[in-house]
Amino acid sequence: MTVSLSRPVGPVLILDDITDATLHLAALFIAPKGDTPPPVETEAEPTAPEPLAHYTDVTVWRARFTLPADRAASYTWDGTTYEVAADLTGDLRLAYVSCNGEEIGDLDREGSERNAMWARLREEHRRAPFSLLLHGGDQVYADEVTRGHALSDDWPDEVPDDPSPQELASLTTHLRERFLERYATLDASPEFAWIAARVPSLMQWDDHDICDGWGSLPGRRTNSAVGQTLFAAAREAFLTFQHACADGDLPGRFADPTGTHLGWRVEAPGLPIIAPDLRGERNRRAVMGPGGWKMMELEATRPREGHAMILSSVPLLGPRLSLLEAVMVAIPKMQEYEDDLRDQWQSRAHRGEWRRMLRLVRDMARNDGQAVTVLSGEIHLATRAVMDLGNGDVLNQLVASGVAHRAPPKAWARFLGALSWLGEDPLQGHPIAIRTLPGQPHRYVAERNYLILSRKGADWSARWDLEESGMTAPLPLQRQ
């Protein structure tokens, strides 16, 4: 299967970096092969797009340009002017989304149903614009990209032992085209396309951007020739479509220019945004590798003021899962779900790393003049949690998951809520508690949702837009 287009898809606006009161931006386009998208025009000068990636029938293009970061700005492409809320110096709003799809049949869903929350987010931007759009993982659900090729049709249950170079080359072509299909379909959807052209995006991946459970699957699968071919294709697509870049061409916000891990940070006035990579170096025994830990240890010691947002694609604060994990391992029919639990920071396999990360984030939150909020997704529910920092201070975690993924049964949300009554105390003296959203009776809300973060003066607050319940009241994010 190849992707054919009759006209360009885009622009999708990506934030490369912020330096010296300047937004460094990339506009991404997917165009029929042989077509060159028109230039991006700003007050400074027009910028011609350059080819970024080539596919059978289309070419991906990118135009890098700048806008001021201290006032409202705009750019023009193909006769349309796009207003950008580029002023990051004062009051502002951010949006946070995750889980933009489903595991099975996502491309076959009716568009207005699938993208209903994107349409709500678009209307919310029209009411009061967002300066940045943060994507916390599972921007696409790539679980079906392996279907249709002999080497990967039965992934991950069956993996060929010794495929030939020619077979692997054929698989690479197949996977690249299937990833393209998913990204092009998303980027062309009108509800997403409207806001993606006007609000710069920052993205970090999670497992479904590769395949369900990547990094928690057995090593004999992920380390196989087929597994590594899948990862390479997913990683290329992640860089191309979520960051508008390629190897050797990573924007300055990435911590490792070589791309061994894909953690990144940007810093707006009073607003550091930090996104460790929880997939690129992951295996069944480690959530992050040496590069990811080096990045986070540096962040913990970096002097800064303001309110830091940390994107953790899987929730950093959560209920005790060890009992549930033990039950699943003991019951043969439940063992297939063990990978889902192993994906979590709270898994018994990752408990040492979890404590290590919690200490680093705790130390960041204790710094004078700095507050920290953790943003997470992954669980297809809305919730929040706090960790006691002592002296009346808390670390807030906000979970918004399921901008397009339909919510699980409410019984599952109730079960997790009951599990959260057990409490969790991985760091002595710093208990974790799951709390309700404003106006909600239960700790976990089984509705599609997205999150709004607002800064007024020096004060931050959060609101969830819940598909059925509507917008919550603001939740203040002060440390107390």
BAKOLLUM-747609 format. One record per residue: x, y, z of N, C-alpha, C in turn. Coordinates in steps of 0.05 Angstrom, whole numbers, padded with zeros to 5 digits, always signed. Layout:
residues N
XYZXYZXYZ...
This chain:
residues 480
+00017-00024+00000+00000+00000+00000+00018+00025+00000+00012+00044-00018+00025+00069-00018+00005+00091-00014+00014+00114-00005-00003+00137+00000-00002+00156-00024-00025+00164-00034-00027+00183-00056-00043+00207-00047-00034+00231-00054-00047+00255-00047-00053+00271-00072-00075+00286-00071-00082+00304-00093-00073+00333-00088-00068+00339-00062-00058+00366-00055-00042+00364-00029-00026+00384-00023-00009+00382+00001-00025+00381+00027-00014+00367+00046-00024+00366+00074-00006+00384+00090-00018+00401+00107-00003+00419+00124-00012+00448+00120+00001+00466+00133+00024+00464+00150+00018+00452+00178+00036+00436+00189+00037+00428+00217+00060+00443+00230+00054+00459+00250+00073+00477+00262+00087+00463+00286+00114+00461+00285+00130+00448+00305+00148+00469+00317+00151+00468+00344+00170+00486+00357+00197+00472+00358+00217+00484+00344+00244+00473+00345+00258+00481+00371+00256+00506+00379+00270+00516+00403+00261+00544+00409+00270+00554+00432+00265+00582+00440+00292+00593+00449+00301+00614+00436+00326+00627+00443+00323+00657+00439+00334+00672+00458+00336+00701+00455+00309+00714+00446+00288+00707+00460+00261+00718+00454+00252+00712+00426+00261+00689+00416+00254+00681+00388+00243+00653+00388+00221+00648+00374+00211+00622+00369+00224+00611+00343+00238+00589+00346+00248+00575+00322+00228+00554+00315+00216+00556+00291+00194+00539+00283+00200+00524+00258+00185+00502+00254+00186+00487+00230+00157+00482+00221+00152+00487+00195+00126+00481+00184+00129+00456+00166+00113+00436+00172+00115+00410+00158+00093+00407+00138+00101+00396+00114+00081+00392+00093+00086+00364+00081+00064+00351+00073+00065+00326+00059+00052+00331+00032+00068+00328+00010+00059+00336-00016+00062+00314-00036+00045+00313-00057+00048+00294-00078+00076+00296-00090+00088+00274-00097+00115+00274-00109+00115+00291-00134+00135+00309-00136+00137+00327-00158+00126+00355-00152+00109+00358-00131+00099+00384-00124+00116+00396-00102+00122+00422-00105+00137+00437-00085+00118+00456-00071+00115+00454-00045+00097+00472-00031+00107+00501-00033+00088+00521-00033+00096+00549-00033+00112+00556-00009+00127+00579-00010+00143+00587+00013+00125+00597+00037+00137+00595+00060+00126+00607+00084+00135+00636+00086+00116+00655+00089+00122+00683+00089+00118+00695+00117+00137+00710+00127+00136+00725+00152+00143+00754+00146+00143+00771+00167+00152+00798+00164+00181+00800+00156+00197+00779+00163+00225+00780+00157+00230+00774+00127+00223+00749+00119+00229+00741+00091+00214+00715+00086+00210+00709+00060+00198+00683+00054+00219+00660+00057+00209+00637+00065+00226+00614+00069+00215+00591+00052+00231+00581+00034+00223+00560+00016+00226+00533+00031+00206+00516+00030+00208+00489+00042+00230+00473+00028+00242+00455+00044+00262+00437+00033+00253+00408+00038+00260+00390+00020+00252+00362+00024+00264+00350+00049+00248+00336+00064+00257+00323+00089+00258+00293+00087+00238+00281+00073+00237+00252+00071+00222+00245+00045+00230+00223+00033+00218+00215+00007+00204+00188+00011+00180+00186-00001+00165+00161-00002+00158+00155-00030+00143+00133-00034+00138+00124-00062+00124+00145-00078+00102+00157-00067+00086+00176-00083+00085+00204-00071+00097+00208-00048+00097+00234-00035+00124+00242-00025+00127+00268-00020+00152+00278-00007+00143+00295+00017+00158+00292+00039+00153+00308+00063+00172+00332+00061+00161+00356+00065+00177+00381+00064+00177+00395+00091+00197+00412+00095+00199+00427+00119+00209+00455+00113+00197+00475+00125+00207+00503+00124+00213+00512+00152+00238+00519+00157+00245+00530+00184+00246+00560+00182+00233+00572+00203+00231+00601+00203+00229+00610+00232+00229+00636+00237+00227+00647+00265+00205+00666+00267+00194+00669+00292+00175+00689+00299+00184+00700+00326+00177+00725+00332+00184+00736+00358+00168+00722+00380+00181+00718+00403+00169+00704+00426+00158+00723+00447+00157+00749+00441+00148+00768+00461+00124+00784+00452+00110+00775+00431+00086+00789+00421+00072+00770+00402+00046+00776+00397+00031+00761+00378+00044+00763+00350+00042+00742+00334+00055+00742+00308+00038+00726+00289+00047+00724+00264+00033+00708+00244+00052+00700+00222+00043+00681+00206+00058+00674+00182+00037+00668+00160+00045+00669+00135+00027+00665+00113+00037+00642+00096+00019+00625+00088+00026+00603+00069+00003+00599+00050+00010+00598+00024-00009+00593+00003-00034+00610+00005-00030+00636+00011-00051+00655+00012-00067+00657+00038-00061+00640+00057-00075+00640+00083-00056+00650+00104-00065+00669+00121-00049+00679+00143-00057+00664+00169-00037+00654+00183-00042+00639+00208-00032+00656+00232-00051+00663+00249-00044+00678+00273-00032+00659+00294-00011+00667+00307+00003+00651+00327+00005+00667+00353-00005+00655+00375-00003+00669+00402+00025+00665+00412+00044+00679+00400+00072+00674+00404+00084+00688+00429+00068+00705+00442+00079+00719+00466+00080+00700+00490+00104+00693+00498+00108+00675+00520+00117+00689+00545+00115+00716+00546+00127+00731+00568+00107+00736+00590+00081+00734+00585+00062+00742+00606+00041+00720+00610+00016+00728+00613-00006+00709+00615-00007+00692+00590-00011+00666+00593-00013+00649+00570-00029+00624+00576-00035+00609+00555-00048+00583+00558-00034+00562+00542-00032+00538+00554-00021+00514+00540-00043+00493+00539-00043+00477+00519-00060+00453+00518-00043+00428+00518-00053+00407+00531-00039+00382+00533-00058+00360+00525-00048+00342+00507-00064+00320+00497-00047+00294+00497-00060+00271+00496-00046+00246+00492-00065+00226+00482-00055+00203+00473-00071+00180+00464-00090+00187+00441-00078+00195+00419-00093+00205+00396-00098+00182+00376-00114+00163+00384-00121+00141+00366-00129+00117+00382-00131+00094+00368-00138+00069+00380-00122+00046+00367-00120+00024+00381-00103+00002+00373-00113-00012+00348-00139-00014+00344-00151-00030+00322-00170-00012+00307-00167-00011+00281-00186+00003+00264-00187+00033+00266-00166+00045+00275-00167+00074+00280-00171+00089+00254-00159+00080+00232-00162+00095+00206-00190+00092+00194-00205+00073+00205-00232+00068+00194-00254+00082+00209-00247+00096+00231-00267+00110+00247-00278+00134+00232-00304+00140+00238-00316+00164+00226-00303+00188+00238-00295+00207+00220-00278+00229+00228-00289+00247+00250-00314+00255+00248-00325+00274+00268-00327+00261+00295-00332+00234+00296-00332+00220+00322-00304+00218+00333-00285+00209+00316-00258+00205+00325-00246+00231+00335-00251+00253+00321-00238+00278+00327-00255+00298+00342-00275+00288+00356-00294+00306+00370-00280+00324+00390-00260+00313+00405-00246+00329+00425-00227+00349+00412-00216+00341+00388-00200+00361+00373-00217+00384+00365-00242+00379+00357-00260+00400+00349-00266+00419+00373-00269+00407+00397-00273+00423+00421-00248+00440+00427-00225+00428+00424-00200+00442+00429-00197+00465+00409-00205+00461+00384-00204+00482+00364-00222+00506+00373-00246+00500+00382-00264+00521+00390-00254+00535+00415-00241+00521+00433-00229+00533+00457-00206+00552+00449-00191+00544+00429-00170+00562+00419-00182+00587+00407-00204+00585+00392-00217+00608+00381-00226+00627+00403-00235+00615+00425-00244+00632+00447-00222+00646+00461-00200+00632+00466-00176+00644+00479-00152+00627+00470-00134+00639+00454-00114+00623+00440-00094+00609+00459-00084+00586+00450-00062+00572+00463-00036+00580+00450-00015+00582+00467+00012+00589+00457+00027+00564+00448+00022+00542+00462+00036+00517+00455+00016+00493+00458+00021+00473+00442+00006+00448+00444+00025+00425+00451+00022+00414+00475+00039+00393+00484+00026+00366+00479+00041+00348+00467+00031+00321+00461+00047+00301+00478+00033+00286+00496+00047+00270+00516+00052+00241+00509+00047+00233+00484+00052+00205+00477+00029+00192+00462+00035+00172+00446+00015+00158+00430+00001+00178+00411+00018+00194+00397+00007+00213+00378-00006+00198+00355+00005+00174+00348-00008+00156+00330-00009+00128+00343-00027+00112+00334-00029+00084+00342-00019+00067+00319+00006+00058+00321+00019+00044+00299+00016+00014+00301-00001+00004+00318-00002-00025+00324-00007-00041+00298-00021-00030+00279-00028-00045+00255-00009-00042+00232+00012-00026+00235+00031-00022+00212+00045-00047+00205+00048-00066+00223+00062-00091+00217+00045-00110+00201+00019-00106+00199+00002-00124+00184+00007-00120+00154+00005-00143+00139+00007-00142+00110+00034-00148+00099+00053-00156+00116+00080-00164+00107+00087-00190+00120+00098-00209+00105+00103-00236+00115+00121-00236+00140+00140-00218+00141+00159-00219+00164+00146-00209+00190+00126-00192+00187+00115-00178+00211+00086-00183+00216+00073-00199+00199+00044-00203+00202+00036-00213+00229+00053-00230+00241+00046-00242+00267+00061-00229+00290+00072-00205+00286+00086-00190+00307+00066-00183+00329+00074-00186+00354+00100-00195+00365+00100-00224+00373+00078-00239+00366+00076-00266+00376+00096-00285+00362+00099-00281+00336+00118-00297+00320+00138-00279+00306+00163-00286+00309+00185-00270+00297+00203-00288+00281+00207-00283+00255+00224-00300+00239+00253-00300+00250+00266-00323+00248+00293-00326+00260+00314-00312+00245+00315-00315+00218+00338-00305+00203+00329-00294+00176+00315-00272+00176+00306-00260+00150+00330-00250+00134+00328-00251+00108+00349-00242+00091+00350-00212+00089+00372-00200+00081+00373-00171+00077+00352-00161+00058+00346-00176+00037+00326-00168+00018+00298-00167+00031+00293-00187+00047+00267-00188+00061+00264-00164+00081+00286-00158+00094+00285-00135+00113+00282-00109+00099+00295-00106+00075+00292-00082+00059+00263-00079+00051+00250-00101+00043+00222-00100+00035+00205-00092+00059+00211-00103+00083+00196-00096+00107+00199-00066+00113+00223-00055+00110+00228-00027+00115+00210-00010+00098+00209-00016+00072+00192-00001+00053+00162-00003+00062+00154-00027+00069+00126-00031+00078+00120-00014+00102+00137-00016+00122+00132-00001+00147+00133+00029+00143+00152+00039+00127+00153+00068+00122+00127+00078+00110+00116+00063+00091+00092+00072+00078+00068+00070+00097+00068+00050+00114+00046+00048+00133+00047+00070+00155+00071+00076+00164+00073+00099+00183+00064+00125+00169+00073+00129+00144+00065+00153+00129+00034+00154+00127+00021+00132+00122-00008+00131+00119-00021+00142+00145-00011+00133+00168-00023+00141+00193-00019+00171+00198+00006+00180+00194+00011+00208+00200-00003+00226+00180-00004+00219+00154-00017+00235+00134-00047+00237+00140-00059+00215+00148-00088+00215+00155-00094+00233+00178-00077+00231+00199-00081+00249+00222-00077+00278+00214-00055+00284+00200-00049+00312+00194-00070+00325+00175-00084+00308+00160-00104+00318+00141-00131+00321+00153-00136+00310+00177-00162+00312+00189-00168+00341+00196-00191+00352+00188-00195+00381+00190-00194+00391+00219-00204+00376+00238-00205+00385+00266-00177+00389+00276-00159+00369+00271-00131+00371+00279-00116+00392+00263-00120+00391+00236-00104+00408+00218-00107+00438+00225-00131+00446+00232-00136+00474+00238-00119+00484+00261-00119+00470+00283-00104+00479+00306-00074+00473+00303-00067+00452+00288-00038+00445+00285-00024+00466+00268-00039+00481+00251-00026+00501+00235-00023+00527+00250-00035+00530+00273-00036+00556+00287-00022+00555+00315-00019+00531+00326-00007+00528+00352+00018+00511+00350+00042+00521+00357+00066+00504+00355+00064+00480+00374+00071+00457+00363+00070+00432+00378+00097+00424+00388+00096+00411+00412+00119+00397+00424+00110+00369+00430+00125+00349+00422+00115+00321+00424+00137+00303+00436+00127+00284+00452+00145+00262+00461+00130+00236+00458+00144+00215+00449+00130+00191+00442+00126+00172+00465+00109+00152+00460+00104+00130+00479+00102+00104+00462+00093+00083+00474+00096+00057+00460+00080+00055+00434+00055+00065+00433+00040+00061+00409+00050+00077+00385+00068+00096+00389+00081+00109+00367+00101+00090+00354+00106+00067+00367+00123+00046+00356+00106+00021+00353+00098+00009+00375+00079-00013+00376+00071-00017+00405+00049-00030+00409+00039-00034+00436+00060-00048+00454+00068-00035+00476+00086-00047+00495+00115-00046+00488+00123-00030+00468+00151-00029+00461+00169-00023+00485+00189-00039+00489+00207-00036+00512+00199-00054+00535+00174-00063+00536+00165-00081+00556+00161-00109+00545+00164-00112+00519+00162-00139+00506+00188-00154+00512+00188-00180+00510+00212-00196+00513+00234-00187+00494+00259-00187+00504+00282-00178+00488+00286-00193+00463+00279-00219+00463+00283-00235+00439+00266-00225+00416+00245-00210+00422+00228-00199+00401+00238-00171+00393+00242-00154+00413+00250-00126+00406+00278-00125+00394+00295-00144+00403+00323-00144+00393+00326-00161+00367+00305-00173+00358+00307-00188+00333+00310-00170+00309+00317-00181+00287+00320-00164+00262+00294-00151+00255+00271-00164+00258+00246-00152+00252+00239-00130+00273+00244-00136+00298+00239-00116+00319+00256-00091+00315+00281-00093+00308+00298-00070+00304+00290-00055+00278+00281-00069+00258+00271-00056+00234+00246-00040+00240+00229-00051+00256+00205-00036+00264+00212-00012+00280+00230-00014+00299+00238+00009+00315+00251+00030+00298+00268+00023+00279+00281+00042+00262+00261+00057+00245+00241+00043+00234+00220+00057+00218+00203+00075+00236+00196+00066+00260+00180+00083+00278+00196+00108+00286+00222+00104+00292+00238+00126+00301+00241+00147+00278+00246+00137+00254+00247+00156+00231+00222+00172+00228+00199+00158+00230+00173+00171+00228+00168+00191+00251+00177+00183+00274+00174+00201+00298+00190+00227+00293+00215+00225+00284+00230+00249+00278+00218+00265+00256+00210+00251+00234+00199+00265+00211+00173+00280+00217+00154+00266+00228+00127+00277+00230+00121+00290+00256+00135+00283+00278+00130+00296+00303+00150+00317+00310+00173+00317+00297+00194+00337+00303+00204+00352+00278+00194+00344+00255+00203+00357+00230+00233+00358+00227+00246+00335+00232+00275+00334+00231+00284+00306+00223+00310+00302+00222+00321+00276+00215+00347+00273+00231+00358+00249+00231+00384+00244+00244+00405+00263+00233+00421+00274+00251+00441+00293+00243+00431+00321+00240+00405+00325+00246+00391+00350+00240+00372+00357+00263+00377+00347+00287+00359+00351+00310+00360+00380+00319+00337+00392+00326+00337+00419+00337+00353+00421+00363+00360+00445+00370+00377+00449+00394+00364+00441+00420+00338+00437+00421+00325+00430+00446+00331+00401+00454+00340+00385+00436+00346+00357+00443+00371+00355+00460+00370+00339+00481+00393+00337+00499+00417+00323+00487+00412+00304+00468+00433+00288+00456+00432+00293+00426+00450+00309+00414+00449+00314+00386+00452+00289+00368+00463+00268+00379+00466+00243+00364+00440+00227+00363+00421+00234+00381+00395+00220+00381+00395+00192+00393+00416+00186+00409+00415+00160+00424+00391+00158+00441+00384+00180+00454+00357+00182+00466+00346+00209+00456+00319+00211+00458+00306+00234+00445+00292+00251+00466+00304+00254+00490+00294+00273+00509+00301+00301+00501+00284+00320+00509+00288+00348+00501+00278+00367+00523+00285+00392+00521+00276+00413+00538+00275+00439+00523+00256+00456+00530+00255+00484+00520+00251+00501+00545+00258+00527+00542+00253+00545+00565+00243+00571+00555+00218+00576+00561+00206+00602+00557+00209+00618+00583+00204+00644+00583+00206+00659+00608+00189+00648+00631+00202+00638+00652+00188+00627+00675+00175+00600+00669+00182+00587+00647+00168+00563+00639+00188+00543+00626+00202+00528+00641+00217+00505+00630+00198+00482+00624+00201+00470+00601+00186+00446+00593+00206+00424+00587+00204+00402+00602+00224+00380+00601+00210+00354+00594+00220+00340+00574+00207+00315+00565+00228+00293+00562+00233+00277+00583+00251+00254+00580+00239+00234+00561+00257+00219+00548+00249+00198+00529+00247+00172+00545+00222+00161+00548+00218+00137+00563+00215+00112+00545+00222+00115+00519+00219+00092+00501+00245+00086+00486+00261+00106+00479+00283+00102+00461+00305+00084+00471+00309+00083+00497+00330+00066+00509+00318+00045+00527+00292+00041+00525+00277+00024+00544+00281-00006+00538+00281-00022+00560+00279-00051+00558+00263-00061+00582+00260-00086+00585+00243-00098+00606+00253-00091+00634+00279-00084+00636+00290-00078+00662+00297-00049+00666+00294-00032+00646+00302-00004+00649+00283+00013+00633+00273+00034+00646+00256+00054+00633+00272+00073+00616+00295+00081+00627+00314+00099+00613+00342+00088+00613+00358+00097+00593+00386+00089+00592+00404+00110+00603+00430+00107+00599+00449+00127+00610+00444+00155+00601+00438+00158+00575+00433+00185+00565+00410+00199+00577+00388+00184+00581+00364+00196+00593+00369+00204+00622+00383+00187+00637+00389+00194+00665+00408+00217+00667+00427+00219+00649+00446+00242+00649+00430+00267+00645+00411+00267+00627+00394+00291+00622+00379+00299+00647+00366+00279+00660+00349+00286+00683+00366+00294+00707+00389+00283+00710+00406+00291+00733+00416+00320+00729+00421+00327+00704+00428+00355+00698+00405+00374+00704+00381+00365+00696+00357+00382+00701+00353+00386+00731+00359+00366+00747+00354+00368+00776+00372+00389+00789+00395+00394+00776+00415+00413+00788+00415+00440+00774+00399+00443+00752+00400+00467+00737+00385+00489+00751+00398+00512+00756+00384+00534+00770+00363+00547+00751+00340+00552+00761+00319+00564+00744+00297+00575+00763+00281+00592+00752+00258+00603+00767+00233+00599+00750+00210+00598+00763+00185+00595+00749+00172+00569+00755+00157+00559+00736+00141+00535+00740+00149+00515+00718+00162+00494+00725+00171+00474+00705+00149+00453+00700+00146+00446+00675+00127+00425+00666+00144+00402+00657+00140+00378+00669+00154+00354+00661+00135+00335+00648+00141+00327+00623+00124+00308+00609+00134+00280+00615+00118+00264+00629+00124+00236+00633+00103+00220+00619+00110+00207+00597+00090+00195+00580+00073+00174+00594+00085+00160+00614+00069+00143+00632+00069+00157+00659+00047+00155+00674+00045+00171+00699+00068+00165+00719+00079+00186+00729+00101+00183+00749+00090+00178+00777+00066+00188+00783+00053+00183+00808+00029+00166+00803+00027+00143+00817+00005+00126+00812+00000+00107+00836-00021+00091+00834-00028+00073+00856-00009+00049+00857-00011+00035+00879+00005+00011+00883-00004-00011+00863+00015-00020+00847+00008-00040+00827+00020-00067+00832+00037-00070+00853+00051-00094+00858+00032-00118+00863+00010-00113+00878-00008-00135+00883-00022-00144+00857-00031-00124+00841-00044-00131+00816-00024-00145+00797+00001-00136+00796+00021-00149+00780+00025-00178+00788+00027-00183+00814+00031-00210+00824+00008-00228+00816-00017-00218+00818-00040-00234+00810-00040-00240+00781-00033-00221+00764-00032-00226+00735-00011-00247+00727+00012-00246+00740+00033-00265+00734+00024-00293+00742+00009-00295+00764+00001-00321+00775-00022-00334+00759-00037-00318+00744-00060-00329+00730-00053-00331+00700-00052-00355+00688-00043-00357+00660-00058-00340+00641-00084-00338+00643-00100-00322+00624-00094-00292+00627-00083-00284+00649-00077-00255+00653-00049-00248+00646-00032-00268+00641-00003-00262+00637+00002-00244+00612-00016-00245+00593-00013-00229+00569-00014-00199+00575-00026-00192+00598-00029-00164+00606-00005-00155+00623+00013-00173+00629+00036-00165+00646+00052-00142+00633+00055-00143+00606+00070-00122+00592+00058-00095+00597+00031-00093+00599+00018-00068+00604+00026-00057+00632+00028-00074+00652+00036-00065+00678+00066-00059+00679+00081-00074+00664+00110-00069+00664+00116-00043+00650+00098-00032+00635+00101-00006+00623+00101+00016+00644+00091+00011+00667+00087+00032+00687+00112+00036+00704+00117+00061+00713+00138+00066+00732+00135+00049+00757+00110+00044+00766+00106+00030+00791+00111+00000+00789+00116-00011+00765+00122-00040+00763+00144-00048+00781+00142-00073+00791+00164-00084+00808+00190-00084+00793+00189-00087+00766+00214-00087+00751+00228-00060+00750+00214-00039+00756+00225-00012+00753+00225+00004+00779+00220-00009+00801+00216+00006+00826+00241+00022+00834+00265+00011+00830+00289+00026+00836+00291+00051+00819+00286+00048+00793+00287+00072+00775+00265+00092+00783+00242+00082+00790+00220+00099+00798+00229+00117+00822+00241+00105+00842+00250+00120+00865+00271+00140+00856+00288+00132+00838+00309+00150+00829+00297+00175+00815+00277+00170+00798+00264+00193+00784+00249+00210+00804+00235+00198+00823+00221+00214+00842+00239+00231+00859+00263+00221+00866+00282+00237+00881+00291+00262+00864+00296+00257+00839+00305+00279+00822+00283+00300+00819+00259+00292+00814+00237+00311+00812+00231+00325+00838+00233+00310+00860+00230+00322+00887+00250+00344+00891+00275+00338+00884+00296+00358+00888+00292+00383+00871+00281+00379+00846+00275+00402+00829+00253+00418+00842+00232+00405+00853+00210+00419+00864+00217+00433+00890+00238+00424+00903+00246+00437+00929+00263+00462+00924+00273+00466+00900+00290+00489+00895+00275+00515+00900+00288+00534+00912+00275+00560+00917+00268+00573+00891+00244+00584+00890+00235+00599+00867+00225+00582+00844+00222+00556+00848+00213+00539+00827+00191+00520+00836+00170+00517+00820+00150+00497+00824+00152+00477+00801+00141+00453+00805+00142+00432+00785+00115+00419+00783+00106+00415+00759+00082+00399+00754+00089+00378+00733+00080+00353+00738+00084+00331+00720+00058+00327+00703+00062+00325+00677+00040+00320+00659+00042+00292+00647+00021+00277+00648+00022+00249+00639-00003+00242+00623-00002+00219+00609-00024+00209+00594-00026+00179+00597-00029+00164+00575-00025+00135+00572-00049+00118+00582-00063+00126+00602-00082+00108+00615-00111+00110+00605-00116+00129+00586-00143+00132+00574-00164+00141+00595-00155+00154+00615-00172+00165+00636-00161+00193+00644-00177+00208+00658-00168+00233+00669-00166+00230+00700-00144+00240+00711-00141+00238+00740-00119+00258+00748-00113+00259+00774-00091+00275+00783-00080+00261+00809-00056+00269+00816-00043+00257+00840-00025+00278+00852-00018+00275+00877+00000+00292+00891+00020+00275+00907+00045+00285+00909+00064+00273+00927+00072+00294+00948+00071+00286+00973+00077+00304+00995+00107+00310+00995+00115+00335+00993+00143+00343+00993+00152+00352+01020+00134+00353+01040+00141+00363+01066+00137+00393+01068+00135+00403+01092+00131+00431+01097+00106+00442+01084+00086+00425+01079+00061+00434+01067+00062+00436+01037+00084+00429+01024+00086+00430+00995+00079+00404+00983+00069+00404+00958+00063+00380+00943+00073+00382+00915+00079+00359+00903+00084+00357+00874+00058+00348+00861+00049+00364+00842+00025+00358+00827+00030+00342+00802+00014+00322+00797+00014+00308+00772-00014+00309+00760-00016+00317+00735-00041+00319+00720-00041+00299+00698-00062+00283+00696-00064+00262+00675-00087+00269+00657-00081+00273+00631-00102+00277+00611-00096+00256+00589-00114+00238+00585-00108+00215+00567-00133+00207+00553-00131+00208+00527-00153+00200+00510-00166+00223+00495-00150+00238+00480-00162+00259+00464-00178+00247+00441-00170+00223+00432-00185+00209+00411-00192+00180+00419-00175+00168+00437-00181+00141+00446-00206+00141+00463-00225+00123+00456-00249+00122+00472-00243+00111+00499-00259+00120+00519-00253+00113+00547-00259+00084+00552-00244+00072+00571-00250+00045+00579-00276+00044+00596-00285+00020+00603-00310+00019+00619-00306+00033+00646-00328+00045+00655-00327+00060+00680-00320+00041+00703-00326+00015+00700-00319-00004+00721-00288-00006+00725-00273-00003+00703-00244-00003+00705-00235+00022+00720-00247+00045+00715-00240+00069+00730-00246+00066+00759-00269+00053+00766-00276+00049+00794-00256+00030+00807-00247+00009+00792-00228-00010+00803-00202+00004+00810-00192+00021+00791-00167+00036+00797-00171+00054+00821-00194+00067+00822-00200+00084+00845-00199+00069+00871-00210+00044+00872-00209+00028+00896-00180+00020+00902-00164+00014+00881-00136+00006+00886-00121+00030+00898-00128+00054+00890-00113+00077+00900-00117+00082+00930-00138+00070+00941-00141+00073+00970-00118+00060+00986-00104+00041+00973-00082+00028+00987-00059+00048+00992-00058+00069+00976-00036+00089+00979-00010+00078+00969+00010+00095+00967+00036+00088+00957+00056+00106+00970+00079+00095+00977+00100+00111+00992+00127+00101+00983+00134+00104+00957+00160+00094+00948+00184+00109+00960+00180+00135+00966+00201+00150+00980+00191+00154+01009+00206+00145+01028+00198+00148+01055+00193+00177+01062+00170+00182+01074+00163+00210+01082+00150+00226+01060+00146+00213+01036+00134+00228+01014+00111+00211+01002+00089+00208+01016+00067+00192+01007+00054+00204+00982+00044+00186+00965+00030+00193+00940+00000+00188+00944-00016+00207+00935-00045+00204+00937-00058+00211+00911-00077+00194+00902-00094+00200+00879-00117+00217+00888-00121+00240+00874-00143+00259+00882-00163+00261+00860-00187+00271+00867-00208+00275+00847-00203+00301+00832-00213+00303+00807-00213+00328+00793-00235+00346+00805-00232+00372+00801-00252+00390+00812-00280+00383+00803-00299+00379+00822-00326+00373+00815-00332+00344+00808-00312+00327+00809-00316+00299+00802-00318+00281+00828-00336+00262+00829-00338+00246+00853-00318+00223+00855-00306+00215+00832-00288+00192+00832-00260+00201+00824-00240+00185+00832-00212+00192+00827-00205+00190+00798-00217+00171+00783-00211+00168+00755-00236+00173+00739-00233+00188+00718-00257+00196+00701-00254+00182+00674-00273+00165+00668-00273+00150+00643-00288+00166+00621-00276+00187+00612-00286+00203+00590-00262+00213+00573-00266+00216+00547-00245+00229+00532-00240+00257+00542-00215+00266+00539-00209+00291+00552-00183+00304+00541-00180+00329+00547-00154+00343+00544-00151+00362+00567-00127+00374+00569-00120+00391+00592-00113+00419+00583-00121+00439+00598-00114+00467+00594-00098+00477+00618-00075+00488+00612-00058+00500+00633-00056+00530+00628-00063+00546+00649-00064+00575+00646-00045+00588+00666-00031+00609+00656-00015+00625+00674-00026+00653+00674-00032+00663+00698-00040+00691+00702-00021+00703+00723-00006+00722+00715+00015+00732+00732+00035+00710+00736+00040+00703+00762+00058+00681+00768+00043+00655+00776+00016+00656+00774+00000+00634+00784-00010+00616+00761-00007+00590+00765-00016+00571+00745-00041+00556+00756-00058+00549+00737-00081+00532+00743-00086+00513+00720-00102+00492+00725-00108+00472+00705-00138+00466+00704-00147+00460+00680-00175+00452+00676-00175+00429+00656-00192+00409+00661-00196+00387+00643-00222+00392+00628-00222+00388+00601-00247+00387+00586-00254+00358+00582-00276+00349+00595-00285+00322+00596-00308+00319+00576-00308+00298+00559-00326+00296+00537-00355+00298+00546-00363+00285+00567-00391+00285+00576-00396+00305+00598-00377+00308+00617-00381+00326+00640-00375+00355+00634-00360+00360+00613-00353+00388+00606-00328+00397+00620-00325+00423+00621-00301+00435+00632-00302+00436+00662-00280+00427+00675-00278+00428+00704-00273+00457+00713-00277+00461+00738-00268+00486+00750-00237+00487+00751-00225+00510+00753-00196+00512+00753-00185+00499+00779-00162+00485+00775-00147+00474+00798-00122+00490+00801-00119+00505+00823-00094+00520+00827-00070+00500+00830-00047+00509+00819-00023+00491+00819-00001+00503+00837-00008+00517+00857+00012+00526+00876+00022+00501+00890+00046+00503+00902+00059+00480+00915+00044+00471+00940+00029+00489+00953+00015+00481+00977-00011+00467+00970
